[in-house]
Amino acid sequence: MLKSLKIENIAVIEQTEISFENGLNVLTGETGAGKSIVIDSINAVLGERTSRDLIRDGADKGKVTAFFEDVPEETLSKLREYEIDTEEDGSLLITRVISSDGRSSSKINGCNVTATMLKNIGRDLISICGQHDSQYLLSKDYHLKFIDGIAKSDELLGEYLEIYEKIKAATKQLRKLRNVDFDKEQRLDFLKYQINELETANLRIGEKEELKEEKRKFQSKEKIDNALKKADSILNGSESEEGFNASFYELLKCIDFLRDYDKKYDEVYSSLDDFRYILNDCSAENSSSLSDSQSGYSDINSIEERLDILYRLSSKYGETEEEMLSYLEKIQDEYDSIFMSDELIAKLEDEIDVLSEELFKKGCCLSDLRKLTALDFEKRVMNELKFLDMPDAVFTVNFEEAQATKTGMDDVEFLFSANRGQSPKSLSKIASGGELSRVMLALRCVLSDTDTVSTMIFDEIDTGVSGRAAQKIAYKMHEIAFSKQVLCVTHLAQIAVYGNNHLLIEKQTDGDSTYTKVHSLDEDERIREIARIIGGDVITETTLSSAEELISYAKSGY
């Protein structure tokens, strides 16, 4: 749950720290005092998109810090996946800094995180229900997701989706084959030409580099020959003088003679004798190369012709031999698939028929589960609406068959009627603000059973409500607060009196500056605030007495 919230340089709030408690926390204050800023700050620390306009005038940056206790294991598991340190007591500290240049940074338990990571963690911590929240609660696009969430249909939907994706892939391949069939002969001729050209070339990996090396050697043939001849002359000598081999042999004989008179020459002789073998190998290799040189190099014309073929093929089919051979394999497969396209088309058509039958069966199972879930969902929402002083309200989940999509074969929409005799219509057509508030609360109450978050925020959900309906909303929030921490921004005394923790948001002026302060009220302060909500700025003994009476009545229901 949210234990504390520290806000610095956000809008008219210079600095304030708010402590929250278990149960129902109510936030009240004059219109424009800054209640929405507190909600905006919570949204910011949960990873929602922010604007630099949120920063207080004159400040370089704004900062929001939220401290949570008793964080659920699912959230701790996500933190470990992100390699974020977790505390032994299950607490969590989130910080969001918004800079005047439009950038922002976020930290969880001191570790830097991205906005996506923060949002992913934030949605597990707090659920916010307010005026903007109605956009998706009342939107038809989300209704099917709500039913699936309650039905816990993930496994069944996953099986359906697997079949759907197989049909999609097979249909795509079938469409491709049918399109090819239009110019089948022309495509086959073109592929056959390419295959023949590549196969005739007898490509060999590494051949191009070998030929380039041969060409380089040929271009330096004269220099290579001269170097080989000179090396041979030095090693083996000529008609007029001895070579190095003969001189070395004489040296070896001299050292061998000296060994009989001084043992120190044994090591010298051994080293020279080893070198004799190296010298012989070198001489033999040079003689062989010289012999090859005399017999001539590969024909330069054949080298260049072969290189021309390889360069021409490279420009069409791939830079390297590996790429060209890979392309050959690819077009051979395409040729075979087109050549056998009639058989493949028939095979794919049969496969799609079988898969479509499987998809229909799985889709029907999914629809049955959804409809069964919807019946229970309808009853529960209707019970909530009756409790919220709407006894004649009708709520129904409307199912219509739809073309198979990745979400199934159902078109789902929530329909509602507030008055007896009126046929249920789309939730988006609810005109009354009071009806909208109560429908949203009813939906939230039922859907909260599938929501694992421990903190719920109701932002002015009492809009357009008064009297008995307001009292019923107060009861319902009080009821929810037994199992979840609830934060409620309200203008109604009937709701505010049920708070376990009453927070006052008020605007103050100091010279040329305006500040918003948030603080928890003691019993006397709370009575005066309830009296203000009842009677406005003029607080009388009567309004104070009424406030005390309302608080006392609320406590009696604890």
C-alpha positions in Angstrom: 0.0 0.0 0.0 1.0 3.7 -0.4 2.5 4.8 2.9 3.7 8.3 2.0 4.0 10.7 -0.9 6.5 13.6 -1.0 5.9 16.3 -3.6 8.5 19.0 -4.5 8.0 21.9 -7.0 5.0 20.4 -8.7 2.5 23.1 -9.9 1.6 25.2 -6.8 3.0 22.7 -4.3 6.5 23.8 -3.3 7.1 21.0 -0.9 4.7 18.7 1.1 4.8 15.2 2.4 1.6 13.2 2.8 1.1 10.2 5.0 -1.5 7.7 4.2 -3.1 5.0 6.3 -4.9 1.7 5.9 -8.6 1.9 5.1 -10.2 5.0 3.6 -8.1 8.2 3.2 -10.2 11.1 2.1 -8.8 14.3 0.5 -10.9 17.4 0.6 -10.4 21.1 -0.1 -11.8 24.1 -1.9 -12.1 24.0 -5.7 -8.7 24.9 -7.2 -6.8 24.1 -4.0 -4.7 21.5 -5.7 -6.4 18.2 -5.2 -5.8 17.3 -8.8 -2.1 18.0 -8.4 -1.9 15.2 -5.8 -3.5 12.8 -8.3 -1.2 14.1 -11.1 1.8 13.5 -8.8 0.7 10.0 -8.1 0.2 9.4 -11.8 3.7 10.7 -12.5 5.4 8.4 -9.9 3.5 5.5 -11.5 5.1 6.1 -14.8 2.4 8.0 -16.6 3.3 10.6 -19.2 4.1 14.0 -17.8 4.7 17.6 -19.0 7.3 20.1 -18.0 4.3 22.4 -17.4 3.8 20.5 -14.2 7.0 22.0 -12.8 6.4 24.9 -10.3 7.2 28.4 -11.8 10.8 29.4 -11.1 12.0 25.8 -10.4 14.4 23.8 -12.6 12.8 20.5 -11.8 9.9 18.8 -10.0 10.2 15.7 -7.9 7.8 13.1 -6.6 8.7 10.3 -4.2 6.4 7.5 -3.2 7.0 4.9 -0.4 5.1 1.6 -0.5 4.8 -1.0 2.2 3.7 -4.7 1.9 4.4 -4.8 -1.8 2.8 -8.0 -3.3 5.1 -10.9 -4.3 4.1 -10.5 -8.0 5.6 -7.0 -8.0 8.7 -8.2 -6.1 9.2 -10.9 -8.7 9.1 -8.3 -11.5 11.7 -6.2 -9.6 14.0 -9.2 -9.5 13.5 -9.8 -13.2 14.6 -6.2 -13.7 17.6 -6.9 -11.4 16.4 -4.2 -9.0 17.3 -4.8 -5.3 14.3 -5.6 -3.1 14.0 -4.9 0.6 13.5 -7.7 3.1 10.5 -6.0 4.6 8.8 -5.8 1.2 8.9 -2.0 1.0 9.4 0.0 -2.2 10.7 3.5 -2.9 9.9 5.2 -6.2 11.3 8.6 -7.3 10.4 10.5 -10.4 12.2 13.7 -11.4 10.8 16.0 -14.1 13.3 18.5 -15.6 12.5 21.9 -17.2 14.0 20.7 -20.5 11.3 18.1 -20.8 13.3 15.1 -19.8 12.5 12.9 -16.8 14.3 10.3 -14.8 13.0 7.5 -12.5 14.5 5.3 -9.8 13.1 2.3 -7.9 14.9 1.4 -4.7 17.8 3.7 -5.9 18.1 1.9 -9.3 17.6 3.9 -12.5 14.6 2.6 -14.5 13.0 3.4 -17.9 9.5 4.9 -18.1 8.3 1.5 -19.5 9.7 -0.4 -16.5 8.2 2.2 -14.1 4.8 2.0 -15.7 4.9 -1.8 -15.7 5.6 -1.8 -11.9 3.2 1.1 -11.2 0.1 -0.6 -12.6 0.5 -3.4 -10.0 0.6 -0.9 -7.1 -2.3 1.5 -7.6 -5.5 1.5 -9.6 -7.0 5.0 -10.3 -10.7 5.5 -11.0 -11.6 9.0 -12.0 -13.1 11.1 -14.8 -10.4 10.1 -17.3 -10.7 6.5 -16.1 -14.2 6.4 -17.4 -12.9 6.6 -21.0 -11.8 3.0 -20.9 -14.3 1.6 -18.3 -17.2 2.8 -20.5 -15.5 2.1 -23.8 -16.7 -0.9 -25.8 -13.1 -1.7 -26.9 -12.3 -2.8 -23.3 -15.4 -4.7 -22.4 -14.3 -8.1 -23.8 -11.0 -7.7 -21.9 -12.9 -7.2 -18.6 -15.0 -10.4 -19.2 -11.9 -12.4 -20.1 -10.1 -11.1 -16.9 -13.0 -12.3 -14.7 -13.3 -15.6 -16.7 -9.5 -16.2 -16.3 -9.6 -17.4 -20.0 -5.9 -16.9 -20.7 -5.2 -20.6 -21.3 -8.2 -21.1 -23.5 -7.6 -17.8 -25.4 -4.0 -18.8 -25.9 -5.0 -22.2 -27.5 -7.5 -20.3 -29.7 -4.8 -17.7 -30.7 -2.3 -20.5 -31.6 -4.8 -22.0 -34.1 -5.7 -18.5 -35.4 -2.0 -17.7 -36.1 -1.6 -21.0 -38.0 -4.6 -20.2 -40.2 -3.2 -16.7 -40.7 0.2 -18.0 -41.8 -1.3 -20.7 -44.1 -3.6 -18.2 -45.7 -0.7 -15.8 -46.4 1.2 -18.6 -48.0 -1.9 -19.7 -50.0 -2.4 -16.1 -51.2 1.2 -15.9 -52.3 1.0 -19.1 -54.3 -2.2 -18.0 -56.0 -0.7 -14.7 -56.9 2.3 -16.5 -58.4 0.0 -18.8 -60.4 -1.0 -15.7 -62.4 2.4 -15.5 -64.1 3.6 -19.0 -63.1 5.3 -19.9 -66.4 7.2 -16.6 -66.7 8.4 -16.9 -63.1 9.5 -20.5 -63.6 11.5 -19.6 -66.7 13.2 -16.8 -64.9 14.1 -19.0 -61.9 15.3 -21.8 -64.1 17.6 -19.3 -65.9 19.1 -18.1 -62.6 19.5 -21.7 -61.2 21.2 -22.8 -64.4 23.6 -19.8 -64.3 24.6 -20.5 -60.8 24.8 -24.3 -61.1 26.9 -24.0 -64.3 29.4 -21.8 -62.5 30.3 -24.6 -60.1 30.9 -22.2 -57.2 33.4 -23.1 -54.6 33.7 -21.2 -51.3 37.0 -19.3 -51.2 37.7 -19.6 -54.9 37.5 -15.9 -55.6 40.2 -15.1 -53.0 42.4 -17.9 -54.3 42.2 -16.5 -57.9 42.9 -13.0 -56.8 46.1 -14.3 -55.0 47.1 -16.2 -58.2 46.6 -13.1 -60.3 48.7 -11.0 -57.8 51.5 -13.6 -58.0 51.4 -13.7 -61.8 51.7 -9.9 -61.9 54.9 -10.2 -59.8 56.3 -13.2 -61.7 59.6 -11.6 -62.8 60.4 -10.3 -59.3 59.6 -13.7 -57.7 61.8 -15.6 -60.3 64.7 -13.3 -59.6 64.3 -13.7 -55.8 64.2 -17.5 -56.2 67.3 -17.6 -58.4 69.3 -15.4 -56.1 68.3 -17.5 -53.1 69.4 -20.6 -55.0 72.8 -19.0 -55.9 73.4 -18.0 -52.3 72.6 -21.5 -51.0 74.1 -23.7 -53.7 76.7 -21.4 -55.3 77.7 -21.2 -58.9 80.4 -22.3 -61.3 82.7 -19.6 -60.0 82.1 -19.9 -56.3 80.8 -22.1 -53.5 77.4 -21.6 -52.0 76.4 -21.2 -48.4 75.6 -24.9 -48.1 79.1 -26.0 -48.9 80.7 -23.4 -46.6 78.3 -24.4 -43.8 79.3 -28.1 -44.3 83.0 -27.1 -44.0 82.2 -25.2 -40.8 80.4 -28.2 -39.3 83.5 -30.4 -40.0 85.8 -27.9 -38.3 83.6 -27.8 -35.2 83.4 -31.6 -35.2 87.2 -31.8 -35.2 87.4 -29.4 -32.3 85.1 -31.5 -30.2 87.9 -34.1 -29.8 90.0 -31.5 -27.9 87.4 -29.4 -26.1 84.0 -30.7 -24.9 82.5 -27.2 -24.9 82.2 -27.5 -28.7 79.7 -30.4 -28.3 76.8 -28.0 -27.6 77.9 -25.7 -30.5 78.1 -28.7 -32.9 74.6 -29.9 -31.7 73.0 -26.5 -32.4 74.7 -26.2 -35.8 73.7 -29.8 -36.7 70.0 -28.9 -35.9 70.3 -25.8 -38.1 71.7 -28.1 -40.9 68.3 -29.8 -41.2 66.5 -26.4 -41.3 68.9 -25.3 -44.0 68.3 -28.4 -46.0 64.5 -28.0 -45.8 64.8 -24.4 -46.8 67.1 -25.3 -49.8 64.8 -28.1 -50.9 61.7 -25.8 -50.7 63.4 -23.0 -52.7 64.6 -25.5 -55.4 61.0 -26.9 -55.7 59.6 -23.3 -56.1 62.3 -22.5 -58.6 61.4 -25.6 -60.6 57.7 -24.7 -60.5 58.5 -21.2 -61.6 60.4 -22.5 -64.6 57.4 -24.7 -65.6 55.3 -21.6 -65.6 52.2 -20.1 -63.8 48.5 -20.7 -64.5 47.3 -18.9 -67.7 46.5 -15.3 -66.7 43.7 -15.2 -69.3 41.9 -18.2 -67.7 42.3 -16.6 -64.2 40.8 -13.3 -65.4 38.0 -15.0 -67.3 37.0 -17.0 -64.2 37.2 -13.8 -62.0 35.0 -12.0 -64.5 32.4 -14.7 -64.1 32.5 -14.6 -60.3 32.3 -10.8 -60.2 29.3 -10.8 -62.6 27.5 -13.4 -60.5 28.4 -11.4 -57.3 26.7 -8.3 -58.7 23.5 -10.3 -59.2 23.3 -12.9 -56.4 25.6 -11.9 -53.5 29.0 -10.6 -52.6 30.5 -13.8 -51.5 30.3 -17.4 -52.6 28.4 -18.3 -49.4 25.7 -15.6 -50.3 25.5 -16.8 -53.9 25.1 -20.5 -52.8 22.5 -19.4 -50.2 20.6 -17.6 -52.9 20.8 -20.6 -55.2 19.2 -22.8 -52.4 16.5 -20.2 -51.9 15.5 -20.0 -55.6 15.6 -23.8 -55.9 13.1 -24.0 -53.0 10.9 -21.3 -54.7 11.1 -23.1 -58.0 10.1 -26.4 -56.4 7.2 -24.7 -54.5 5.9 -23.1 -57.7 6.4 -26.2 -59.8 4.4 -28.1 -57.2 2.1 -25.2 -56.4 -1.1 -27.0 -57.5 -0.4 -29.7 -54.9 0.7 -27.2 -52.3 -2.4 -25.1 -52.9 -4.7 -28.1 -52.4 -2.7 -29.2 -49.3 -3.0 -25.7 -47.8 -6.7 -25.5 -48.5 -7.2 -28.8 -46.7 -5.0 -27.6 -43.8 -7.0 -24.3 -43.5 -10.3 -26.2 -43.6 -9.2 -28.5 -40.7 -7.7 -25.6 -38.7 -10.9 -23.5 -39.3 -13.0 -26.3 -37.9 -10.7 -26.5 -34.8 -10.8 -22.7 -34.5 -14.6 -22.7 -34.6 -14.8 -25.3 -31.8 -12.3 -23.5 -29.7 -14.0 -20.2 -30.3 -17.3 -21.7 -29.2 -15.8 -23.0 -26.0 -14.4 -19.5 -25.4 -17.7 -17.9 -26.1 -19.5 -20.3 -23.8 -17.1 -19.5 -21.0 -17.5 -15.8 -21.6 -21.3 -15.9 -21.6 -21.4 -18.0 -18.4 -19.0 -15.5 -16.8 -21.1 -12.6 -18.1 -24.3 -13.9 -16.5 -22.6 -13.8 -13.1 -21.0 -10.5 -13.9 -24.4 -9.0 -14.7 -25.9 -10.2 -11.4 -23.1 -8.8 -9.4 -23.1 -5.4 -11.1 -26.9 -5.2 -10.8 -26.6 -5.9 -7.0 -24.1 -3.1 -6.7 -26.3 -0.7 -8.7 -29.3 -1.5 -6.5 -27.2 -0.9 -3.4 -26.1 2.5 -4.9 -29.8 3.6 -5.0 -30.5 2.5 -8.6 -33.2 -0.2 -8.0 -34.7 0.0 -11.5 -31.3 0.0 -13.3 -30.6 -2.8 -15.8 -27.1 -3.9 -16.7 -26.5 -6.5 -19.4 -23.5 -7.9 -21.3 -24.6 -8.0 -25.0 -23.0 -10.7 -27.2 -23.0 -10.7 -30.9 -21.4 -13.2 -33.3 -18.4 -11.7 -35.1 -15.9 -12.7 -37.7 -13.1 -14.6 -36.1 -10.2 -12.4 -34.9 -7.3 -12.9 -32.6 -9.6 -12.2 -29.6 -12.2 -14.8 -30.6 -15.6 -14.7 -32.3 -17.5 -12.4 -29.9 -18.4 -8.8 -30.2 -19.1 -7.7 -26.6 -20.6 -4.5 -25.2 -22.0 -3.5 -21.8 -25.5 -2.0 -22.0 -27.3 0.0 -19.3 -30.6 1.4 -18.5 -31.3 3.6 -15.4 -35.1 3.6 -15.6 -37.8 1.0 -15.7 -39.3 0.6 -19.2 -36.2 1.9 -21.0 -34.3 -0.6 -23.1 -30.6 -0.9 -22.2 -28.2 1.2 -24.4 -24.5 1.6 -24.7 -22.7 2.9 -21.6 -21.3 5.7 -23.6 -24.8 7.1 -23.9 -25.2 7.6 -20.2 -26.2 11.3 -19.8 -26.4 11.9 -16.1 -23.1 12.5 -14.2 -24.6 10.9 -11.1 -25.6 7.8 -13.0 -22.1 7.7 -14.6 -20.4 7.9 -11.2 -22.4 5.1 -9.7 -22.1 2.8 -12.8 -18.3 3.4 -12.7 -18.2 2.6 -9.0 -20.3 -0.6 -9.5 -18.0 -1.8 -12.2 -15.0 -1.0 -10.2 -16.3 -2.9 -7.2 -16.9 -6.0 -9.2 -13.8 -5.8 -11.3 -11.7 -5.1 -8.2 -12.0 -8.9 -7.3 -9.7 -9.6 -10.3 -7.4 -6.6 -9.5 -4.4 -7.6 -7.3 -3.5 -4.0 -6.5 -3.7 -3.1 -2.8 -4.5 0.6 -3.3 -7.4 2.1 -5.2 -7.9 5.8 -5.8 -11.3 7.4 -6.5 -10.9 10.8 -8.0 -14.1 12.8 -7.6 -16.2 9.8 -8.5 -19.1 11.5 -6.6 -19.5 14.0 -9.4 -23.2 14.7 -9.9 -24.3 12.8 -6.8 -26.0 14.0 -3.7 -28.3 12.9 -0.9 -29.1 9.2 -0.5 -27.0 8.2 -3.5 -24.0 9.9 -2.0 -24.6 8.1 1.2 -24.7 4.8 -0.6 -21.4 5.6 -2.4 -19.9 6.4 1.0 -21.0 3.0 2.3 -19.5 1.2 -0.7 -16.2 2.9 -0.4 -16.1 2.2 3.3 -16.8 -1.5 2.4 -14.0 -1.6 -0.2 -11.6 -0.1 2.4 -11.9 -3.2 4.6 -9.9 -5.2 2.0 -8.0 -2.5 0.2 -6.4 0.9 0.9 -8.6 3.6 -0.6 -7.8 7.2 -1.5 -10.8 9.3 -2.3 -10.9 12.9 -3.5 -14.4 14.2 -2.7 -16.6 17.3 -2.3 -19.3 15.5 -0.3 -19.5 15.5 3.5 -21.4 12.1 3.4 -18.3 10.5 2.0 -15.6 12.5 3.8 -17.0 11.5 7.3 -16.2 7.8 6.6 -12.5 8.5 6.2 -10.0 6.8 8.6 -7.6 9.5 7.6 -8.8 12.9 6.6 -6.4 15.0 4.5 -7.0 18.7 3.9 -5.6 20.3 0.7 -5.6 24.1 1.0 -4.1 27.0 -0.9 -2.1 29.7 0.9 -0.6 33.0 -0.3 2.7 34.4 0.9 3.5 37.8 -0.7 3.6 37.2 -4.4 3.7 33.5 -4.1 0.9 30.9 -3.9 1.4 27.6 -2.1 -0.6 24.4 -1.6 -0.3 22.5 1.7 -1.6 19.1 2.6 -2.0 17.9 6.2 -3.9 15.4 8.2 -6.7 16.8 10.3 -7.2 16.1 14.0 -10.7 15.7 15.3 -11.6 19.4 15.8 -10.1 20.3 12.5 -12.0 17.6 10.8 -15.3 18.8 12.3 -14.6 22.3 10.9 -13.7 21.0 7.5 -16.9 18.9 7.3 -18.9 21.9 8.4 -17.2 23.9 5.6 -18.2 21.3 3.1 -21.8 21.4 4.4 -22.3 25.1 4.7 -19.5 26.8 2.8 -17.3 29.6 4.2 -19.9 30.6 6.8 -19.4 28.1 9.6 -22.2 28.2 12.2 -23.0 26.3 15.4 -25.6 24.5 13.3 -23.2 23.3 10.6 -20.7 22.3 13.3 -23.3 20.3 15.0 -24.4 18.7 11.8 -20.7 17.8 11.1 -20.3 16.2 14.5 -23.5 14.3 14.0 -22.4 13.0 10.5 -19.0 11.9 11.9 -20.7 10.2 14.8 -23.1 8.4 12.6 -20.3 7.2 10.3 -18.3 5.9 13.3 -21.2 4.0 14.5 -21.1 2.0 11.3 -17.4 1.2 11.6 
